[in-house]
Amino acid sequence: MSGFGVFSVAGGTPRVGWRDRDEVVDLSGLGDVYTQPSLNALMALGRSAWDESLAAVRTHDGPRAKITAATMHLPFTVGDFVDFSSSLEHANNMGRMFRPDGDSLLPNWRWLPVGYHGRAGSVVVSGTDVRRPRGELKGPDAGVPEYAPTRRLDFELELGFVVGVPTEPGETVPPERFADHVFGVVLVNDWSARDIQAWEYVPLGPFLGKSFQTSVAAWVTPLALLDDVRVDAPVQEPRPLPHLAGGRDWGLDVDLEVELNGAVVSRGNARSLYWTMPQQLAHATSNGARLRTGDLMASGTISGVEHGSEGSLIELAENGASPLRLPDGSERSFLEDGDEVVLRGRAGALQLGEVRGRISP
């Protein structure tokens, strides 16, 4: 496993480190940007500085600590958080569940990467417990809604990218300039309260059913380390409009898995994503909205075609119609208190930072 993160040891000051297998290398001796409690100063320097940094960490002989002895912190200060719907399989699965008598895809889905703005202040580092949220929800046979803890808590397996170089208002970022602005990638779990989401999302989309918590890996994998796993993304039909037509060589051959209470319940791959990361960024800036250092943009749930490759429990359990059976004999339609979910990803020989979270009442 390799990547940049922010750590502290024995109550010391948080600083930037590099993950080297089961150790973290202290990079504070390389300069001021590595003594900061976030990666933002490093990320803002730009692509040439990122390349120099990668070269430096490979030869740096700084102090080391065992990962088990380090406290990991949120690796970057989040500017804005945007979550997309980039997986055709996930969009079709959800559409069939909630619009059984209509088209599984809405008319705009194949023309642009649909997304929503999340809550940056709710993004937390891997290992943070997930408190079961309360909210307004309404059962199908209930006359009025109630305010109660969610009964349909879910995980979402996603791949996100982190912006380093900002833009000015009115500036757009075409797909071919993606790597000039993006520092690296992280696994993301955009926890979802499906019953709160179902009651609130019409007409303006997700809000409180999503904003209670989003978990990210403690380690950011530099974009440059993914060159060897870049593949052609699936064919898009119809062809997107010209401002979104590029970036099709940015499919990523990243193996993904979800573990629930110690058992792997899903295996998939990020190469199946219909909308690529450069297209996501191009769409997010196509109206001139500015980028800030630390902006986090996530793919949305990544699901494959085969059963067992779905990136959410609502899909794996078919909205409760076919509960997921675990090795201990228990069943899950949605997450229960005490459940622990771990997301993992591997890009060739490179392991991405995991995302772990346990449900608390």
PAROPA-152436 format. One record per residue (C-alpha): residue number from 1; residue in one letter; x, y, z. Coordinates in nm, 2 decimals. Layout:
N
- nr; rest; px; py; pz
- NUM; a; X; Y; Z
...
end
This chain:
361
- nr; rest; px; py; pz
- 1; m; 0.00; 0.00; 0.00
- 2; s; 0.13; 0.35; -0.09
- 3; g; -0.01; 0.70; -0.05
- 4; f; 0.00; 1.03; 0.13
- 5; g; -0.18; 1.08; 0.46
- 6; v; -0.18; 1.28; 0.78
- 7; f; -0.08; 1.11; 1.10
- 8; s; 0.03; 1.17; 1.46
- 9; v; 0.21; 0.95; 1.71
- 10; a; 0.16; 0.95; 2.09
- 11; g; -0.03; 1.27; 2.09
- 12; g; 0.22; 1.45; 1.87
- 13; t; 0.15; 1.71; 1.61
- 14; p; -0.03; 1.59; 1.29
- 15; r; 0.20; 1.59; 0.99
- 16; v; 0.22; 1.44; 0.64
- 17; g; 0.34; 1.09; 0.60
- 18; w; 0.38; 0.82; 0.33
- 19; r; 0.24; 0.47; 0.37
- 20; d; 0.50; 0.20; 0.31
- 21; r; 0.34; -0.13; 0.37
- 22; d; 0.27; -0.16; 0.74
- 23; e; 0.47; 0.16; 0.83
- 24; v; 0.42; 0.53; 0.79
- 25; v; 0.72; 0.74; 0.69
- 26; d; 0.74; 1.09; 0.84
- 27; l; 0.79; 1.34; 0.56
- 28; s; 0.81; 1.65; 0.77
- 29; g; 1.19; 1.67; 0.71
- 30; l; 1.12; 1.74; 0.34
- 31; g; 0.98; 2.09; 0.39
- 32; d; 0.71; 2.31; 0.53
- 33; v; 0.42; 2.16; 0.32
- 34; y; 0.49; 1.83; 0.49
- 35; t; 0.46; 1.97; 0.85
- 36; q; 0.09; 2.07; 0.79
- 37; p; -0.21; 1.90; 0.94
- 38; s; -0.35; 1.84; 0.59
- 39; l; -0.24; 1.76; 0.24
- 40; n; -0.39; 2.08; 0.10
- 41; a; -0.07; 2.28; 0.09
- 42; l; 0.10; 2.00; -0.10
- 43; m; -0.20; 1.95; -0.33
- 44; a; -0.21; 2.32; -0.43
- 45; l; 0.14; 2.32; -0.56
- 46; g; 0.05; 2.15; -0.89
- 47; r; 0.16; 1.86; -1.11
- 48; s; 0.53; 1.93; -1.14
- 49; a; 0.56; 1.95; -0.76
- 50; w; 0.36; 1.63; -0.72
- 51; d; 0.60; 1.45; -0.94
- 52; e; 0.89; 1.58; -0.74
- 53; s; 0.72; 1.48; -0.42
- 54; l; 0.68; 1.12; -0.55
- 55; a; 1.04; 1.11; -0.64
- 56; a; 1.15; 1.24; -0.30
- 57; v; 0.94; 1.00; -0.09
- 58; r; 1.10; 0.70; -0.27
- 59; t; 1.44; 0.80; -0.13
- 60; h; 1.35; 0.98; 0.19
- 61; d; 1.49; 0.82; 0.50
- 62; g; 1.27; 0.99; 0.75
- 63; p; 1.15; 0.85; 1.09
- 64; r; 0.91; 0.55; 1.06
- 65; a; 0.63; 0.43; 1.28
- 66; k; 0.42; 0.12; 1.27
- 67; i; 0.07; 0.19; 1.13
- 68; t; -0.07; 0.04; 1.45
- 69; a; 0.11; 0.30; 1.66
- 70; a; -0.02; 0.60; 1.44
- 71; t; -0.34; 0.79; 1.47
- 72; m; -0.47; 0.87; 1.12
- 73; h; -0.65; 1.20; 1.05
- 74; l; -0.87; 1.33; 0.77
- 75; p; -0.60; 1.36; 0.50
- 76; f; -0.72; 1.68; 0.34
- 77; t; -0.95; 1.97; 0.43
- 78; v; -1.26; 1.92; 0.22
- 79; g; -1.36; 2.22; 0.01
- 80; d; -1.68; 2.09; -0.15
- 81; f; -1.82; 1.74; -0.19
- 82; v; -2.00; 1.63; -0.50
- 83; d; -2.14; 1.28; -0.55
- 84; f; -2.22; 1.15; -0.90
- 85; s; -2.42; 0.86; -1.04
- 86; s; -2.16; 0.71; -1.29
- 87; s; -2.24; 0.34; -1.28
- 88; l; -2.49; 0.23; -1.55
- 89; e; -2.55; -0.09; -1.37
- 90; h; -2.63; 0.08; -1.03
- 91; a; -2.86; 0.33; -1.20
- 92; n; -3.05; 0.06; -1.38
- 93; n; -3.08; -0.15; -1.06
- 94; m; -3.21; 0.14; -0.86
- 95; g; -3.44; 0.25; -1.14
- 96; r; -3.60; -0.10; -1.16
- 97; m; -3.66; -0.11; -0.79
- 98; f; -3.82; 0.24; -0.76
- 99; r; -3.98; 0.28; -1.11
- 100; p; -4.09; -0.08; -1.19
- 101; d; -4.35; 0.04; -1.44
- 102; g; -4.13; 0.30; -1.61
- 103; d; -3.78; 0.33; -1.76
- 104; s; -3.50; 0.24; -1.53
- 105; l; -3.30; 0.53; -1.65
- 106; l; -3.43; 0.89; -1.66
- 107; p; -3.39; 1.07; -2.00
- 108; n; -3.08; 1.27; -1.90
- 109; w; -2.87; 0.99; -1.75
- 110; r; -2.69; 0.90; -2.07
- 111; w; -2.62; 1.26; -2.16
- 112; l; -2.45; 1.38; -1.85
- 113; p; -2.30; 1.25; -1.52
- 114; v; -2.59; 1.32; -1.28
- 115; g; -2.47; 1.44; -0.93
- 116; y; -2.56; 1.62; -0.62
- 117; h; -2.38; 1.85; -0.38
- 118; g; -2.31; 1.68; -0.04
- 119; r; -2.20; 1.82; 0.29
- 120; a; -1.83; 1.87; 0.32
- 121; g; -1.84; 1.90; 0.70
- 122; s; -1.97; 1.54; 0.73
- 123; v; -1.67; 1.38; 0.55
- 124; v; -1.47; 1.18; 0.80
- 125; v; -1.16; 0.96; 0.80
- 126; s; -1.18; 0.58; 0.78
- 127; g; -1.23; 0.42; 1.12
- 128; t; -1.48; 0.67; 1.24
- 129; d; -1.80; 0.51; 1.38
- 130; v; -2.12; 0.57; 1.19
- 131; r; -2.40; 0.70; 1.42
- 132; r; -2.74; 0.58; 1.30
- 133; p; -2.91; 0.90; 1.19
- 134; r; -3.26; 1.00; 1.28
- 135; g; -3.49; 1.16; 1.02
- 136; e; -3.84; 1.20; 0.88
- 137; l; -3.95; 0.88; 0.71
- 138; k; -4.28; 0.74; 0.59
- 139; g; -4.37; 0.38; 0.53
- 140; p; -4.58; 0.29; 0.22
- 141; d; -4.89; 0.22; 0.43
- 142; a; -4.85; 0.50; 0.69
- 143; g; -5.08; 0.80; 0.68
- 144; v; -4.83; 1.05; 0.81
- 145; p; -4.45; 1.04; 0.84
- 146; e; -4.26; 0.99; 1.17
- 147; y; -3.93; 1.12; 1.30
- 148; a; -3.72; 0.81; 1.40
- 149; p; -3.39; 0.64; 1.35
- 150; t; -3.34; 0.50; 1.00
- 151; r; -3.44; 0.14; 0.96
- 152; r; -3.27; 0.11; 0.61
- 153; l; -2.91; 0.21; 0.66
- 154; d; -2.69; 0.13; 0.37
- 155; f; -2.33; 0.15; 0.24
- 156; e; -2.21; 0.27; -0.10
- 157; l; -1.89; 0.16; -0.26
- 158; e; -1.74; 0.45; -0.45
- 159; l; -1.41; 0.58; -0.59
- 160; g; -1.34; 0.95; -0.54
- 161; f; -1.08; 1.20; -0.66
- 162; v; -0.94; 1.50; -0.48
- 163; v; -0.87; 1.84; -0.65
- 164; g; -0.53; 2.00; -0.60
- 165; v; -0.51; 2.30; -0.83
- 166; p; -0.81; 2.54; -0.81
- 167; t; -0.97; 2.73; -1.09
- 168; e; -1.11; 3.09; -1.13
- 169; p; -1.48; 3.16; -1.15
- 170; g; -1.60; 3.10; -1.51
- 171; e; -1.31; 2.87; -1.59
- 172; t; -1.39; 2.52; -1.72
- 173; v; -1.18; 2.20; -1.71
- 174; p; -1.21; 1.99; -2.02
- 175; p; -1.14; 1.62; -1.99
- 176; e; -0.79; 1.64; -2.13
- 177; r; -0.69; 1.88; -1.85
- 178; f; -0.81; 1.65; -1.57
- 179; a; -0.46; 1.54; -1.46
- 180; d; -0.35; 1.90; -1.43
- 181; h; -0.60; 1.96; -1.15
- 182; v; -0.64; 1.63; -0.97
- 183; f; -0.40; 1.52; -0.70
- 184; g; -0.52; 1.17; -0.63
- 185; v; -0.79; 0.92; -0.56
- 186; v; -0.95; 0.77; -0.25
- 187; l; -1.21; 0.50; -0.18
- 188; v; -1.54; 0.65; -0.05
- 189; n; -1.83; 0.52; 0.15
- 190; d; -2.13; 0.75; 0.10
- 191; w; -2.35; 0.60; 0.38
- 192; s; -2.72; 0.63; 0.30
- 193; a; -3.04; 0.62; 0.50
- 194; r; -3.27; 0.48; 0.23
- 195; d; -3.60; 0.54; 0.40
- 196; i; -3.51; 0.91; 0.48
- 197; q; -3.39; 0.94; 0.12
- 198; a; -3.70; 0.79; -0.03
- 199; w; -3.93; 1.04; 0.15
- 200; e; -3.73; 1.35; 0.09
- 201; y; -3.57; 1.32; -0.25
- 202; v; -3.85; 1.44; -0.47
- 203; p; -3.82; 1.70; -0.62
- 204; l; -3.47; 1.83; -0.52
- 205; g; -3.28; 1.51; -0.47
- 206; p; -3.07; 1.36; -0.18
- 207; f; -3.03; 1.57; 0.14
- 208; l; -3.05; 1.44; 0.50
- 209; g; -3.06; 1.08; 0.39
- 210; k; -2.69; 1.13; 0.27
- 211; s; -2.55; 1.42; 0.46
- 212; f; -2.50; 1.26; 0.81
- 213; q; -2.17; 1.10; 0.72
- 214; t; -1.94; 1.02; 0.43
- 215; s; -1.62; 0.82; 0.50
- 216; v; -1.29; 0.84; 0.30
- 217; a; -0.97; 0.65; 0.31
- 218; a; -0.69; 0.78; 0.53
- 219; w; -0.45; 0.75; 0.24
- 220; v; -0.47; 0.94; -0.09
- 221; t; -0.32; 0.75; -0.39
- 222; p; -0.14; 0.99; -0.62
- 223; l; -0.30; 1.00; -0.97
- 224; a; 0.04; 0.93; -1.13
- 225; l; 0.05; 0.59; -0.97
- 226; l; -0.26; 0.48; -1.16
- 227; d; -0.11; 0.52; -1.51
- 228; d; -0.05; 0.14; -1.54
- 229; v; -0.42; 0.06; -1.47
- 230; r; -0.58; 0.30; -1.71
- 231; v; -0.81; 0.13; -1.96
- 232; d; -1.07; 0.23; -2.22
- 233; a; -1.41; 0.29; -2.05
- 234; p; -1.73; 0.13; -2.18
- 235; v; -1.87; 0.27; -2.51
- 236; q; -2.11; 0.55; -2.46
- 237; e; -2.43; 0.57; -2.66
- 238; p; -2.54; 0.83; -2.76
- 239; r; -2.21; 1.01; -2.79
- 240; p; -2.19; 1.29; -2.53
- 241; l; -2.19; 1.65; -2.63
- 242; p; -1.84; 1.78; -2.73
- 243; h; -1.75; 1.93; -2.39
- 244; l; -1.79; 1.58; -2.24
- 245; a; -1.67; 1.37; -2.53
- 246; g; -1.31; 1.31; -2.40
- 247; g; -1.17; 1.12; -2.11
- 248; r; -1.27; 0.78; -2.23
- 249; d; -0.91; 0.65; -2.18
- 250; w; -0.96; 0.70; -1.80
- 251; g; -1.14; 0.38; -1.72
- 252; l; -0.95; 0.24; -1.42
- 253; d; -0.89; -0.13; -1.37
- 254; v; -0.93; -0.13; -0.99
- 255; d; -1.06; -0.44; -0.82
- 256; l; -1.31; -0.36; -0.55
- 257; e; -1.46; -0.55; -0.26
- 258; v; -1.69; -0.50; 0.03
- 259; e; -1.65; -0.68; 0.36
- 260; l; -1.94; -0.70; 0.61
- 261; n; -1.86; -0.83; 0.95
- 262; g; -1.55; -1.01; 0.82
- 263; a; -1.72; -1.17; 0.52
- 264; v; -1.67; -1.04; 0.16
- 265; v; -2.01; -0.98; 0.02
- 266; s; -1.93; -0.80; -0.30
- 267; r; -1.65; -0.80; -0.56
- 268; g; -1.64; -0.57; -0.86
- 269; n; -1.42; -0.34; -1.07
- 270; a; -1.41; 0.03; -1.13
- 271; r; -1.35; -0.02; -1.50
- 272; s; -1.72; -0.07; -1.55
- 273; l; -1.80; 0.30; -1.48
- 274; y; -1.99; 0.46; -1.76
- 275; w; -1.89; 0.81; -1.68
- 276; t; -1.51; 0.86; -1.62
- 277; m; -1.35; 1.09; -1.36
- 278; p; -1.24; 1.34; -1.63
- 279; q; -1.60; 1.36; -1.75
- 280; q; -1.73; 1.41; -1.40
- 281; l; -1.49; 1.70; -1.34
- 282; a; -1.56; 1.85; -1.69
- 283; h; -1.94; 1.84; -1.61
- 284; a; -1.89; 1.99; -1.26
- 285; t; -1.71; 2.29; -1.41
- 286; s; -1.90; 2.32; -1.73
- 287; n; -2.11; 2.61; -1.60
- 288; g; -1.80; 2.80; -1.48
- 289; a; -1.83; 2.68; -1.11
- 290; r; -1.49; 2.72; -0.96
- 291; l; -1.27; 2.44; -0.81
- 292; r; -1.10; 2.47; -0.47
- 293; t; -0.81; 2.28; -0.33
- 294; g; -0.96; 1.98; -0.14
- 295; d; -1.27; 1.95; -0.34
- 296; l; -1.39; 1.58; -0.32
- 297; m; -1.58; 1.43; -0.61
- 298; a; -1.71; 1.07; -0.59
- 299; s; -1.83; 0.83; -0.86
- 300; g; -2.15; 0.72; -0.69
- 301; t; -2.21; 0.35; -0.61
- 302; i; -2.01; 0.12; -0.84
- 303; s; -2.20; -0.20; -0.94
- 304; g; -2.13; -0.47; -1.20
- 305; v; -2.35; -0.68; -1.41
- 306; e; -2.31; -1.01; -1.22
- 307; h; -2.50; -1.06; -0.89
- 308; g; -2.24; -1.03; -0.61
- 309; s; -2.08; -0.73; -0.77
- 310; e; -2.33; -0.47; -0.65
- 311; g; -2.18; -0.18; -0.45
- 312; s; -2.47; -0.14; -0.20
- 313; l; -2.67; -0.36; 0.03
- 314; i; -3.01; -0.24; -0.11
- 315; e; -2.90; -0.40; -0.44
- 316; l; -2.73; -0.71; -0.29
- 317; a; -3.05; -0.78; -0.09
- 318; e; -3.29; -0.67; -0.37
- 319; n; -3.45; -0.40; -0.15
- 320; g; -3.51; -0.66; 0.12
- 321; a; -3.68; -0.92; -0.11
- 322; s; -3.37; -1.15; -0.09
- 323; p; -3.18; -1.08; 0.24
- 324; l; -2.81; -1.13; 0.23
- 325; r; -2.71; -1.44; 0.43
- 326; l; -2.38; -1.41; 0.62
- 327; p; -2.15; -1.70; 0.71
- 328; d; -2.27; -1.69; 1.08
- 329; g; -2.62; -1.77; 0.96
- 330; s; -2.76; -1.42; 1.01
- 331; e; -2.93; -1.22; 0.74
- 332; r; -2.91; -0.86; 0.63
- 333; s; -3.15; -0.65; 0.43
- 334; f; -3.00; -0.33; 0.57
- 335; l; -2.72; -0.26; 0.82
- 336; e; -2.78; -0.33; 1.19
- 337; d; -2.61; -0.16; 1.50
- 338; g; -2.27; -0.32; 1.55
- 339; d; -2.21; -0.41; 1.19
- 340; e; -1.87; -0.32; 1.04
- 341; v; -1.82; -0.24; 0.67
- 342; v; -1.48; -0.23; 0.51
- 343; l; -1.42; -0.12; 0.15
- 344; r; -1.10; -0.22; -0.03
- 345; g; -0.95; -0.16; -0.37
- 346; r; -0.64; -0.29; -0.56
- 347; a; -0.49; -0.14; -0.87
- 348; g; -0.25; -0.40; -1.00
- 349; a; 0.01; -0.44; -0.73
- 350; l; -0.10; -0.12; -0.56
- 351; q; -0.35; -0.14; -0.27
- 352; l; -0.56; 0.16; -0.21
- 353; g; -0.63; 0.28; 0.14
- 354; e; -0.93; 0.10; 0.29
- 355; v; -1.25; 0.26; 0.43
- 356; r; -1.38; 0.11; 0.75
- 357; g; -1.68; 0.21; 0.96
- 358; r; -1.89; 0.05; 1.24
- 359; i; -2.25; 0.13; 1.30
- 360; s; -2.34; 0.27; 1.64
- 361; p; -2.69; 0.34; 1.77
end
